[in-house]
Amino acid sequence: MAQNFRNNLQSAVGTGAATLVTGADYDAVIGIRLCNILTSTIEVDVYIVNSGNKYLAKGVVIPPNSAIELIQGGAKIVLASGDVLEAVSDTASSLDVICSYIDTISS
């Protein structure tokens, strides 16, 4: 079973939402790491846009110079075609994001 592993690296995400993955052919998100690159606390939202926002994390507080992992232990989030995974911070240029996913799941 061949898979197409991908990642999306976003630097200094701020108050405008950053697109991490746009779903097509049932992609699977296998990792999301959020890192606060500032010396002050930030709050972060990560959500899927599909007829409104469906939150994976809302108002998550990340301490200064710290990181959190949203998907771990083998968990996966499946994105249907047209779903858009986004991340946003409450502070300008404050968040680095690493999103790992499988592009176009094959059988």
C-alpha positions in Angstrom: 0.0 0.0 0.0 1.8 3.1 -1.2 1.2 6.4 0.6 2.3 9.9 -0.2 3.6 11.5 3.1 3.7 15.3 3.1 4.2 18.1 5.5 3.4 21.8 5.7 5.7 24.1 7.6 4.3 27.5 8.6 6.5 30.2 10.2 5.4 33.1 12.3 1.7 32.6 12.0 -0.3 35.4 13.5 -3.9 36.7 13.7 -4.7 35.7 10.1 -5.5 32.0 9.7 -2.9 29.9 8.0 -4.0 27.0 5.8 -2.3 23.8 6.8 -4.0 21.3 4.5 -6.8 21.4 2.0 -8.5 18.0 1.8 -8.7 16.1 -1.4 -9.5 12.4 -1.9 -9.6 11.8 1.9 -6.3 12.9 3.2 -5.2 12.0 6.8 -3.5 14.4 9.2 -1.1 12.4 11.3 0.7 15.2 13.2 0.3 18.8 14.3 2.9 20.5 16.4 2.4 24.1 17.5 5.3 26.2 18.9 5.1 29.6 20.5 8.2 31.5 19.2 7.7 34.5 21.6 8.7 35.2 25.1 5.0 35.8 26.1 2.0 33.5 26.3 -0.2 33.0 23.2 -3.6 31.4 22.6 -4.1 29.2 19.5 -7.1 27.8 17.6 -6.9 24.9 15.1 -10.0 24.0 13.1 -11.4 22.4 10.0 -13.5 24.7 7.8 -16.5 22.8 6.5 -19.8 24.6 6.6 -18.4 26.6 9.5 -15.5 25.9 11.8 -15.1 22.5 13.6 -12.4 23.0 16.3 -9.6 20.6 17.1 -8.3 23.1 19.6 -9.8 26.4 20.7 -8.1 28.9 22.9 -5.2 26.6 23.8 -2.7 28.5 25.8 0.9 27.9 24.9 3.5 29.3 27.3 6.6 31.2 26.1 9.1 29.2 24.1 7.0 26.1 24.4 5.3 23.7 22.0 2.3 21.3 22.1 1.4 18.3 20.0 -2.2 18.1 18.9 -2.2 14.6 17.3 -0.2 11.9 18.9 -0.2 8.2 19.7 -1.2 7.0 16.3 -4.3 9.2 16.1 -5.4 10.6 12.7 -7.8 13.2 11.5 -9.4 12.5 8.0 -10.1 15.4 5.8 -12.8 15.0 3.1 -12.5 16.7 -0.2 -12.9 20.5 0.3 -12.2 20.5 4.1 -9.6 23.1 5.0 -7.4 22.7 8.2 -6.3 26.1 9.6 -4.4 27.5 12.5 -4.4 31.0 14.0 -2.9 32.8 17.0 -4.2 35.7 19.0 -0.8 37.4 18.6 1.0 38.6 15.5 3.9 36.5 14.2 3.9 34.2 17.2 3.4 30.6 16.1 5.3 28.0 14.1 3.3 25.0 12.9 4.4 21.7 11.6 1.6 19.6 10.0 2.3 16.1 8.7 -0.3 14.3 6.6 -0.9 11.5 4.1 -1.9 12.9 0.7 -4.5 10.9 -1.2 -4.9 7.7 0.8 -4.5 4.7 -1.5 -5.6 1.1 -1.1 
